[in-house]
Amino acid sequence: MDLNDFVKNFAEQFDDTDPELINANTKFHNLEEWSSLTAMSVIALVKASYGKTITGAELRSCVTVKDVFDLISSK
C-alpha cells in the first residue's frame, strides 16, 4: 500500500472539497465536509480497497490522513 495512492483514494471520498487540499498531514476532522457519512465512506473504502476493517472509534482516534494510513498498515 502506497501513501500517495491512499491519500488520493481518501480525498475521493469528499464531494465538495478540492482534492489538492488533502495531503498526508491534513487534519481531516477539521475539513468542513467531514461528517459521519464521510467517515462511513472511508471505512467502506478501507474494506473494499485494502481488505482491512477499521472501526469508527479507530478512525476518530486518528488526527491526520497519514494516521489513518498507519492504522491500516498496522492491521
mmCIF file as gemmi writes it, N, C-alpha and C atoms, coordinates in Angstrom:
data_model
loop_
_atom_site.group_PDB
_atom_site.id
_atom_site.type_symbol
_atom_site.label_atom_id
_atom_site.label_alt_id
_atom_site.label_comp_id
_atom_site.label_asym_id
_atom_site.label_entity_id
_atom_site.label_seq_id
_atom_site.pdbx_PDB_ins_code
_atom_site.Cartn_x
_atom_site.Cartn_y
_atom_site.Cartn_z
_atom_site.occupancy
_atom_site.B_iso_or_equiv
_atom_site.pdbx_formal_charge
_atom_site.auth_seq_id
_atom_site.auth_asym_id
_atom_site.pdbx_PDB_model_num
ATOM 1 N N . MET Axp A 1 ? 0.858 -1.177 0 1 0 ? 1 A 1
ATOM 2 C CA . MET Axp A 1 ? 0 0 0 1 0 ? 1 A 1
ATOM 3 C C . MET Axp A 1 ? 0.9 1.235 0 1 0 ? 1 A 1
ATOM 4 N N . ASP Axp A 2 ? 0.587 2.155 -0.889 1 0 ? 2 A 1
ATOM 5 C CA . ASP Axp A 2 ? 1.377 3.365 -1.063 1 0 ? 2 A 1
ATOM 6 C C . ASP Axp A 2 ? 0.653 4.556 -0.441 1 0 ? 2 A 1
ATOM 7 N N . LEU Axp A 3 ? 1.382 5.378 0.307 1 0 ? 3 A 1
ATOM 8 C CA . LEU Axp A 3 ? 0.779 6.533 0.987 1 0 ? 3 A 1
ATOM 9 C C . LEU Axp A 3 ? 0.135 7.496 0 1 0 ? 3 A 1
ATOM 10 N N . ASN Axp A 4 ? 0.81 7.797 -1.103 1 0 ? 4 A 1
ATOM 11 C CA . ASN Axp A 4 ? 0.252 8.752 -2.065 1 0 ? 4 A 1
ATOM 12 C C . ASN Axp A 4 ? -1.036 8.247 -2.683 1 0 ? 4 A 1
ATOM 13 N N . ASP Axp A 5 ? -1.086 6.948 -3 1 0 ? 5 A 1
ATOM 14 C CA . ASP Axp A 5 ? -2.322 6.369 -3.534 1 0 ? 5 A 1
ATOM 15 C C . ASP Axp A 5 ? -3.435 6.411 -2.498 1 0 ? 5 A 1
ATOM 16 N N . PHE Axp A 6 ? -3.079 6.127 -1.243 1 0 ? 6 A 1
ATOM 17 C CA . PHE Axp A 6 ? -4.092 6.162 -0.192 1 0 ? 6 A 1
ATOM 18 C C . PHE Axp A 6 ? -4.65 7.571 -0.021 1 0 ? 6 A 1
ATOM 19 N N . VAL Axp A 7 ? -3.782 8.58 -0.034 1 0 ? 7 A 1
ATOM 20 C CA . VAL Axp A 7 ? -4.236 9.972 0.106 1 0 ? 7 A 1
ATOM 21 C C . VAL Axp A 7 ? -5.191 10.318 -1.028 1 0 ? 7 A 1
ATOM 22 N N . LYS Axp A 8 ? -4.867 9.888 -2.241 1 0 ? 8 A 1
ATOM 23 C CA . LYS Axp A 8 ? -5.745 10.147 -3.392 1 0 ? 8 A 1
ATOM 24 C C . LYS Axp A 8 ? -7.1 9.478 -3.186 1 0 ? 8 A 1
ATOM 25 N N . ASN Axp A 9 ? -7.101 8.216 -2.783 1 0 ? 9 A 1
ATOM 26 C CA . ASN Axp A 9 ? -8.354 7.488 -2.544 1 0 ? 9 A 1
ATOM 27 C C . ASN Axp A 9 ? -9.154 8.124 -1.408 1 0 ? 9 A 1
ATOM 28 N N . PHE Axp A 10 ? -8.455 8.55 -0.358 1 0 ? 10 A 1
ATOM 29 C CA . PHE Axp A 10 ? -9.107 9.205 0.778 1 0 ? 10 A 1
ATOM 30 C C . PHE Axp A 10 ? -9.774 10.498 0.311 1 0 ? 10 A 1
ATOM 31 N N . ALA Axp A 11 ? -9.056 11.289 -0.494 1 0 ? 11 A 1
ATOM 32 C CA . ALA Axp A 11 ? -9.579 12.572 -0.979 1 0 ? 11 A 1
ATOM 33 C C . ALA Axp A 11 ? -10.817 12.381 -1.851 1 0 ? 11 A 1
ATOM 34 N N . GLU Axp A 12 ? -10.895 11.253 -2.549 1 0 ? 12 A 1
ATOM 35 C CA . GLU Axp A 12 ? -12.047 10.982 -3.425 1 0 ? 12 A 1
ATOM 36 C C . GLU Axp A 12 ? -13.339 10.761 -2.636 1 0 ? 12 A 1
ATOM 37 N N . GLN Axp A 13 ? -13.247 10.579 -1.335 1 0 ? 13 A 1
ATOM 38 C CA . GLN Axp A 13 ? -14.438 10.37 -0.512 1 0 ? 13 A 1
ATOM 39 C C . GLN Axp A 13 ? -15.181 11.68 -0.247 1 0 ? 13 A 1
ATOM 40 N N . PHE Axp A 14 ? -14.569 12.781 -0.616 1 0 ? 14 A 1
ATOM 41 C CA . PHE Axp A 14 ? -15.156 14.107 -0.408 1 0 ? 14 A 1
ATOM 42 C C . PHE Axp A 14 ? -15.685 14.632 -1.734 1 0 ? 14 A 1
ATOM 43 N N . ASP Axp A 15 ? -16.944 15.062 -1.736 1 0 ? 15 A 1
ATOM 44 C CA . ASP Axp A 15 ? -17.563 15.556 -2.965 1 0 ? 15 A 1
ATOM 45 C C . ASP Axp A 15 ? -17.224 17.019 -3.238 1 0 ? 15 A 1
ATOM 46 N N . ASP Axp A 16 ? -17.199 17.833 -2.192 1 0 ? 16 A 1
ATOM 47 C CA . ASP Axp A 16 ? -17.071 19.28 -2.377 1 0 ? 16 A 1
ATOM 48 C C . ASP Axp A 16 ? -15.726 19.856 -1.977 1 0 ? 16 A 1
ATOM 49 N N . THR Axp A 17 ? -14.845 19.027 -1.455 1 0 ? 17 A 1
ATOM 50 C CA . THR Axp A 17 ? -13.531 19.502 -1.024 1 0 ? 17 A 1
ATOM 51 C C . THR Axp A 17 ? -12.523 19.253 -2.139 1 0 ? 17 A 1
ATOM 52 N N . ASP Axp A 18 ? -11.778 20.285 -2.494 1 0 ? 18 A 1
ATOM 53 C CA . ASP Axp A 18 ? -10.757 20.182 -3.533 1 0 ? 18 A 1
ATOM 54 C C . ASP Axp A 18 ? -9.714 19.14 -3.106 1 0 ? 18 A 1
ATOM 55 N N . PRO Axp A 19 ? -9.497 18.099 -3.918 1 0 ? 19 A 1
ATOM 56 C CA . PRO Axp A 19 ? -8.52 17.063 -3.557 1 0 ? 19 A 1
ATOM 57 C C . PRO Axp A 19 ? -7.117 17.617 -3.308 1 0 ? 19 A 1
ATOM 58 N N . GLU Axp A 20 ? -6.802 18.753 -3.91 1 0 ? 20 A 1
ATOM 59 C CA . GLU Axp A 20 ? -5.493 19.375 -3.714 1 0 ? 20 A 1
ATOM 60 C C . GLU Axp A 20 ? -5.297 19.843 -2.275 1 0 ? 20 A 1
ATOM 61 N N . LEU Axp A 21 ? -6.393 20.017 -1.537 1 0 ? 21 A 1
ATOM 62 C CA . LEU Axp A 21 ? -6.312 20.472 -0.144 1 0 ? 21 A 1
ATOM 63 C C . LEU Axp A 21 ? -6.031 19.329 0.826 1 0 ? 21 A 1
ATOM 64 N N . ILE Axp A 22 ? -6.076 18.108 0.32 1 0 ? 22 A 1
ATOM 65 C CA . ILE Axp A 22 ? -5.902 16.949 1.186 1 0 ? 22 A 1
ATOM 66 C C . ILE Axp A 22 ? -4.556 16.306 0.898 1 0 ? 22 A 1
ATOM 67 N N . ASN Axp A 23 ? -3.746 16.195 1.942 1 0 ? 23 A 1
ATOM 68 C CA . ASN Axp A 23 ? -2.448 15.529 1.837 1 0 ? 23 A 1
ATOM 69 C C . ASN Axp A 23 ? -2.249 14.672 3.083 1 0 ? 23 A 1
ATOM 70 N N . ALA Axp A 24 ? -1.098 14.059 3.205 1 0 ? 24 A 1
ATOM 71 C CA . ALA Axp A 24 ? -0.849 13.145 4.32 1 0 ? 24 A 1
ATOM 72 C C . ALA Axp A 24 ? -0.967 13.827 5.678 1 0 ? 24 A 1
ATOM 73 N N . ASN Axp A 25 ? -0.665 15.12 5.736 1 0 ? 25 A 1
ATOM 74 C CA . ASN Axp A 25 ? -0.693 15.843 7.015 1 0 ? 25 A 1
ATOM 75 C C . ASN Axp A 25 ? -2.008 16.567 7.297 1 0 ? 25 A 1
ATOM 76 N N . THR Axp A 26 ? -2.983 16.409 6.425 1 0 ? 26 A 1
ATOM 77 C CA . THR Axp A 26 ? -4.277 17.063 6.609 1 0 ? 26 A 1
ATOM 78 C C . THR Axp A 26 ? -4.974 16.533 7.852 1 0 ? 26 A 1
ATOM 79 N N . LYS Axp A 27 ? -5.423 17.451 8.701 1 0 ? 27 A 1
ATOM 80 C CA . LYS Axp A 27 ? -6.232 17.079 9.872 1 0 ? 27 A 1
ATOM 81 C C . LYS Axp A 27 ? -7.678 16.996 9.384 1 0 ? 27 A 1
ATOM 82 N N . PHE Axp A 28 ? -8.044 15.809 8.938 1 0 ? 28 A 1
ATOM 83 C CA . PHE Axp A 28 ? -9.29 15.631 8.204 1 0 ? 28 A 1
ATOM 84 C C . PHE Axp A 28 ? -10.538 15.937 9.016 1 0 ? 28 A 1
ATOM 85 N N . HIS Axp A 29 ? -10.49 15.812 10.334 1 0 ? 29 A 1
ATOM 86 C CA . HIS Axp A 29 ? -11.665 16.143 11.152 1 0 ? 29 A 1
ATOM 87 C C . HIS Axp A 29 ? -11.992 17.632 11.059 1 0 ? 29 A 1
ATOM 88 N N . ASN Axp A 30 ? -11.012 18.445 10.673 1 0 ? 30 A 1
ATOM 89 C CA . ASN Axp A 30 ? -11.215 19.892 10.564 1 0 ? 30 A 1
ATOM 90 C C . ASN Axp A 30 ? -11.792 20.317 9.223 1 0 ? 30 A 1
ATOM 91 N N . LEU Axp A 31 ? -11.878 19.402 8.279 1 0 ? 31 A 1
ATOM 92 C CA . LEU Axp A 31 ? -12.439 19.743 6.975 1 0 ? 31 A 1
ATOM 93 C C . LEU Axp A 31 ? -13.94 19.984 7.122 1 0 ? 31 A 1
ATOM 94 N N . GLU Axp A 32 ? -14.404 21.037 6.48 1 0 ? 32 A 1
ATOM 95 C CA . GLU Axp A 32 ? -15.816 21.414 6.597 1 0 ? 32 A 1
ATOM 96 C C . GLU Axp A 32 ? -16.749 20.277 6.182 1 0 ? 32 A 1
ATOM 97 N N . GLU Axp A 33 ? -16.348 19.519 5.199 1 0 ? 33 A 1
ATOM 98 C CA . GLU Axp A 33 ? -17.202 18.451 4.67 1 0 ? 33 A 1
ATOM 99 C C . GLU Axp A 33 ? -17.168 17.167 5.508 1 0 ? 33 A 1
ATOM 100 N N . TRP Axp A 34 ? -16.239 17.051 6.45 1 0 ? 34 A 1
ATOM 101 C CA . TRP Axp A 34 ? -16.133 15.826 7.253 1 0 ? 34 A 1
ATOM 102 C C . TRP Axp A 34 ? -17.411 15.61 8.053 1 0 ? 34 A 1
ATOM 103 N N . SER Axp A 35 ? -17.944 14.408 7.987 1 0 ? 35 A 1
ATOM 104 C CA . SER Axp A 35 ? -19.173 14.065 8.709 1 0 ? 35 A 1
ATOM 105 C C . SER Axp A 35 ? -19.172 12.561 8.97 1 0 ? 35 A 1
ATOM 106 N N . SER Axp A 36 ? -20.195 12.12 9.661 1 0 ? 36 A 1
ATOM 107 C CA . SER Axp A 36 ? -20.302 10.68 9.923 1 0 ? 36 A 1
ATOM 108 C C . SER Axp A 36 ? -20.49 9.912 8.613 1 0 ? 36 A 1
ATOM 109 N N . LEU Axp A 37 ? -21.136 10.521 7.634 1 0 ? 37 A 1
ATOM 110 C CA . LEU Axp A 37 ? -21.303 9.844 6.339 1 0 ? 37 A 1
ATOM 111 C C . LEU Axp A 37 ? -19.966 9.702 5.618 1 0 ? 37 A 1
ATOM 112 N N . THR Axp A 38 ? -19.134 10.723 5.708 1 0 ? 38 A 1
ATOM 113 C CA . THR Axp A 38 ? -17.807 10.641 5.105 1 0 ? 38 A 1
ATOM 114 C C . THR Axp A 38 ? -16.984 9.575 5.817 1 0 ? 38 A 1
ATOM 115 N N . ALA Axp A 39 ? -17.118 9.519 7.133 1 0 ? 39 A 1
ATOM 116 C CA . ALA Axp A 39 ? -16.41 8.503 7.906 1 0 ? 39 A 1
ATOM 117 C C . ALA Axp A 39 ? -16.823 7.105 7.45 1 0 ? 39 A 1
ATOM 118 N N . MET Axp A 40 ? -18.104 6.905 7.237 1 0 ? 40 A 1
ATOM 119 C CA . MET Axp A 40 ? -18.587 5.599 6.764 1 0 ? 40 A 1
ATOM 120 C C . MET Axp A 40 ? -18.019 5.292 5.38 1 0 ? 40 A 1
ATOM 121 N N . SER Axp A 41 ? -17.898 6.305 4.537 1 0 ? 41 A 1
ATOM 122 C CA . SER Axp A 41 ? -17.306 6.116 3.21 1 0 ? 41 A 1
ATOM 123 C C . SER Axp A 41 ? -15.849 5.687 3.313 1 0 ? 41 A 1
ATOM 124 N N . VAL Axp A 42 ? -15.124 6.288 4.245 1 0 ? 42 A 1
ATOM 125 C CA . VAL Axp A 42 ? -13.715 5.926 4.441 1 0 ? 42 A 1
ATOM 126 C C . VAL Axp A 42 ? -13.608 4.495 4.958 1 0 ? 42 A 1
ATOM 127 N N . ILE Axp A 43 ? -14.457 4.129 5.903 1 0 ? 43 A 1
ATOM 128 C CA . ILE Axp A 43 ? -14.454 2.758 6.436 1 0 ? 43 A 1
ATOM 129 C C . ILE Axp A 43 ? -14.753 1.759 5.317 1 0 ? 43 A 1
ATOM 130 N N . ALA Axp A 44 ? -15.719 2.084 4.463 1 0 ? 44 A 1
ATOM 131 C CA . ALA Axp A 44 ? -16.061 1.211 3.332 1 0 ? 44 A 1
ATOM 132 C C . ALA Axp A 44 ? -14.909 1.141 2.329 1 0 ? 44 A 1
ATOM 133 N N . LEU Axp A 45 ? -14.255 2.27 2.078 1 0 ? 45 A 1
ATOM 134 C CA . LEU Axp A 45 ? -13.1 2.304 1.181 1 0 ? 45 A 1
ATOM 135 C C . LEU Axp A 45 ? -12.007 1.376 1.682 1 0 ? 45 A 1
ATOM 136 N N . VAL Axp A 46 ? -11.719 1.445 2.965 1 0 ? 46 A 1
ATOM 137 C CA . VAL Axp A 46 ? -10.664 0.624 3.559 1 0 ? 46 A 1
ATOM 138 C C . VAL Axp A 46 ? -10.99 -0.861 3.381 1 0 ? 46 A 1
ATOM 139 N N . LYS Axp A 47 ? -12.232 -1.225 3.611 1 0 ? 47 A 1
ATOM 140 C CA . LYS Axp A 47 ? -12.649 -2.622 3.479 1 0 ? 47 A 1
ATOM 141 C C . LYS Axp A 47 ? -12.572 -3.082 2.026 1 0 ? 47 A 1
ATOM 142 N N . ALA Axp A 48 ? -13.136 -2.281 1.111 1 0 ? 48 A 1
ATOM 143 C CA . ALA Axp A 48 ? -13.211 -2.672 -0.298 1 0 ? 48 A 1
ATOM 144 C C . ALA Axp A 48 ? -11.854 -2.636 -0.998 1 0 ? 48 A 1
ATOM 145 N N . SER Axp A 49 ? -11.068 -1.616 -0.731 1 0 ? 49 A 1
ATOM 146 C CA . SER Axp A 49 ? -9.815 -1.429 -1.467 1 0 ? 49 A 1
ATOM 147 C C . SER Axp A 49 ? -8.613 -2.098 -0.835 1 0 ? 49 A 1
ATOM 148 N N . TYR Axp A 50 ? -8.644 -2.242 0.489 1 0 ? 50 A 1
ATOM 149 C CA . TYR Axp A 50 ? -7.462 -2.749 1.181 1 0 ? 50 A 1
ATOM 150 C C . TYR Axp A 50 ? -7.73 -4.038 1.963 1 0 ? 50 A 1
ATOM 151 N N . GLY Axp A 51 ? -8.997 -4.47 1.994 1 0 ? 51 A 1
ATOM 152 C CA . GLY Axp A 51 ? -9.332 -5.719 2.663 1 0 ? 51 A 1
ATOM 153 C C . GLY Axp A 51 ? -9.123 -5.695 4.172 1 0 ? 51 A 1
ATOM 154 N N . LYS Axp A 52 ? -9.158 -4.505 4.749 1 0 ? 52 A 1
ATOM 155 C CA . LYS Axp A 52 ? -8.952 -4.352 6.193 1 0 ? 52 A 1
ATOM 156 C C . LYS Axp A 52 ? -10.212 -3.744 6.808 1 0 ? 52 A 1
ATOM 157 N N . THR Axp A 53 ? -10.417 -4.008 8.083 1 0 ? 53 A 1
ATOM 158 C CA . THR Axp A 53 ? -11.569 -3.461 8.792 1 0 ? 53 A 1
ATOM 159 C C . THR Axp A 53 ? -11.087 -2.497 9.864 1 0 ? 53 A 1
ATOM 160 N N . ILE Axp A 54 ? -11.635 -1.277 9.823 1 0 ? 54 A 1
ATOM 161 C CA . ILE Axp A 54 ? -11.377 -0.309 10.895 1 0 ? 54 A 1
ATOM 162 C C . ILE Axp A 54 ? -12.718 0.114 11.478 1 0 ? 54 A 1
ATOM 163 N N . THR Axp A 55 ? -12.705 0.469 12.741 1 0 ? 55 A 1
ATOM 164 C CA . THR Axp A 55 ? -13.937 0.88 13.409 1 0 ? 55 A 1
ATOM 165 C C . THR Axp A 55 ? -14.046 2.401 13.41 1 0 ? 55 A 1
ATOM 166 N N . GLY Axp A 56 ? -15.229 2.872 13.711 1 0 ? 56 A 1
ATOM 167 C CA . GLY Axp A 56 ? -15.433 4.31 13.849 1 0 ? 56 A 1
ATOM 168 C C . GLY Axp A 56 ? -14.568 4.888 14.953 1 0 ? 56 A 1
ATOM 169 N N . ALA Axp A 57 ? -14.431 4.151 16.044 1 0 ? 57 A 1
ATOM 170 C CA . ALA Axp A 57 ? -13.609 4.617 17.164 1 0 ? 57 A 1
ATOM 171 C C . ALA Axp A 57 ? -12.146 4.732 16.74 1 0 ? 57 A 1
ATOM 172 N N . GLU Axp A 58 ? -11.667 3.761 15.974 1 0 ? 58 A 1
ATOM 173 C CA . GLU Axp A 58 ? -10.282 3.83 15.495 1 0 ? 58 A 1
ATOM 174 C C . GLU Axp A 58 ? -10.094 5.028 14.568 1 0 ? 58 A 1
ATOM 175 N N . LEU Axp A 59 ? -11.061 5.259 13.693 1 0 ? 59 A 1
ATOM 176 C CA . LEU Axp A 59 ? -10.982 6.394 12.78 1 0 ? 59 A 1
ATOM 177 C C . LEU Axp A 59 ? -11.015 7.719 13.544 1 0 ? 59 A 1
ATOM 178 N N . ARG Axp A 60 ? -11.864 7.799 14.567 1 0 ? 60 A 1
ATOM 179 C CA . ARG Axp A 60 ? -11.942 9.027 15.385 1 0 ? 60 A 1
ATOM 180 C C . ARG Axp A 60 ? -10.627 9.303 16.115 1 0 ? 60 A 1
ATOM 181 N N . SER Axp A 61 ? -9.875 8.243 16.437 1 0 ? 61 A 1
ATOM 182 C CA . SER Axp A 61 ? -8.615 8.434 17.161 1 0 ? 61 A 1
ATOM 183 C C . SER Axp A 61 ? -7.504 8.957 16.252 1 0 ? 61 A 1
ATOM 184 N N . CYS Axp A 62 ? -7.705 8.884 14.955 1 0 ? 62 A 1
ATOM 185 C CA . CYS Axp A 62 ? -6.718 9.392 14.002 1 0 ? 62 A 1
ATOM 186 C C . CYS Axp A 62 ? -6.873 10.906 13.855 1 0 ? 62 A 1
ATOM 187 N N . VAL Axp A 63 ? -5.759 11.592 13.683 1 0 ? 63 A 1
ATOM 188 C CA . VAL Axp A 63 ? -5.784 13.045 13.522 1 0 ? 63 A 1
ATOM 189 C C . VAL Axp A 63 ? -5.535 13.435 12.073 1 0 ? 63 A 1
ATOM 190 N N . THR Axp A 64 ? -4.529 12.815 11.459 1 0 ? 64 A 1
ATOM 191 C CA . THR Axp A 64 ? -4.179 13.145 10.078 1 0 ? 64 A 1
ATOM 192 C C . THR Axp A 64 ? -4.504 11.978 9.151 1 0 ? 64 A 1
ATOM 193 N N . VAL Axp A 65 ? -4.488 12.266 7.866 1 0 ? 65 A 1
ATOM 194 C CA . VAL Axp A 65 ? -4.708 11.215 6.873 1 0 ? 65 A 1
ATOM 195 C C . VAL Axp A 65 ? -3.615 10.146 7.017 1 0 ? 65 A 1
ATOM 196 N N . LYS Axp A 66 ? -2.398 10.554 7.295 1 0 ? 66 A 1
ATOM 197 C CA . LYS Axp A 66 ? -1.305 9.58 7.487 1 0 ? 66 A 1
ATOM 198 C C . LYS Axp A 66 ? -1.576 8.691 8.692 1 0 ? 66 A 1
ATOM 199 N N . ASP Axp A 67 ? -2.22 9.221 9.72 1 0 ? 67 A 1
ATOM 200 C CA . ASP Axp A 67 ? -2.583 8.385 10.874 1 0 ? 67 A 1
ATOM 201 C C . ASP Axp A 67 ? -3.517 7.257 10.438 1 0 ? 67 A 1
ATOM 202 N N . VAL Axp A 68 ? -4.445 7.558 9.539 1 0 ? 68 A 1
ATOM 203 C CA . VAL Axp A 68 ? -5.355 6.53 9.039 1 0 ? 68 A 1
ATOM 204 C C . VAL Axp A 68 ? -4.558 5.496 8.239 1 0 ? 68 A 1
ATOM 205 N N . PHE Axp A 69 ? -3.668 5.988 7.396 1 0 ? 69 A 1
ATOM 206 C CA . PHE Axp A 69 ? -2.797 5.104 6.618 1 0 ? 69 A 1
ATOM 207 C C . PHE Axp A 69 ? -2.01 4.179 7.532 1 0 ? 69 A 1
ATOM 208 N N . ASP Axp A 70 ? -1.416 4.752 8.574 1 0 ? 70 A 1
ATOM 209 C CA . ASP Axp A 70 ? -0.624 3.958 9.529 1 0 ? 70 A 1
ATOM 210 C C . ASP Axp A 70 ? -1.49 2.928 10.249 1 0 ? 70 A 1
ATOM 211 N N . LEU Axp A 71 ? -2.718 3.318 10.592 1 0 ? 71 A 1
ATOM 212 C CA . LEU Axp A 71 ? -3.645 2.4 11.245 1 0 ? 71 A 1
ATOM 213 C C . LEU Axp A 71 ? -3.913 1.195 10.338 1 0 ? 71 A 1
ATOM 214 N N . ILE Axp A 72 ? -4.209 1.47 9.079 1 0 ? 72 A 1
ATOM 215 C CA . ILE Axp A 72 ? -4.498 0.388 8.132 1 0 ? 72 A 1
ATOM 216 C C . ILE Axp A 72 ? -3.255 -0.484 7.937 1 0 ? 72 A 1
ATOM 217 N N . SER Axp A 73 ? -2.111 0.153 7.832 1 0 ? 73 A 1
ATOM 218 C CA . SER Axp A 73 ? -0.863 -0.59 7.613 1 0 ? 73 A 1
ATOM 219 C C . SER Axp A 73 ? -0.53 -1.503 8.782 1 0 ? 73 A 1
ATOM 220 N N . SER Axp A 74 ? -0.978 -1.132 9.977 1 0 ? 74 A 1
ATOM 221 C CA . SER Axp A 74 ? -0.662 -1.927 11.165 1 0 ? 74 A 1
ATOM 222 C C . SER Axp A 74 ? -1.559 -3.155 11.313 1 0 ? 74 A 1
ATOM 223 N N . LYS Axp A 75 ? -2.589 -3.249 10.513 1 0 ? 75 A 1
ATOM 224 C CA . LYS Axp A 75 ? -3.536 -4.371 10.627 1 0 ? 75 A 1
ATOM 225 C C . LYS Axp A 75 ? -3.145 -5.521 9.728 1 0 ? 75 A 1
